[in-house]
């Protein structure tokens, strides 16, 4: 039950920003080109969101398990800290990128 709830939260955290800003992301991906400014300025928020959620997967798997279980990561608190920090950084940058996109469209 706890693991299912953790995965439900993780699914909402993963899908939420993409659902909220799907038009901005679609335009950003439609204008794809290989340049440093594009990769850092326009794609980095979305990559950071995905990385933050990826850090939380071991935490969701270990939710409700005994700390002595083999599925319980030894660095669980580090995964939580890194996942939260990277996700929030990506979320903040996604807000800024979507606001800039709204002014240009």
C-alpha positions, 0 to 999 in steps of 0.5 A: 500500500505504501509503495503504491502510494509512493509510486502514485505520488511519483507519477504525479510529480513526473507528469504534472509539469509536462501536463501543465506546460505541454504546449511550451515543451512541444514548441521547444522540441519542435524547434530542436537544433544542436547548440549549447544555448538551446540545450542549456537554456531550453531543454535543461529544465525538462532534463532536470525534472526527469533526473529528479524523478529518477533519483526518487525511484529507489526511494519509492521502491523502498517505501514501507520496507524494512531497512534491512531489506535488500531493496532498501537503498543504503543511501536513501536519504541522499536519493531523497535530497538529490531528487528533491533538489534537482526536481525543484531546480528543474521546476523553477527553471521550467516556470521561467522557460514557460513564462518566456515562451508565453511572451514570445507566442 
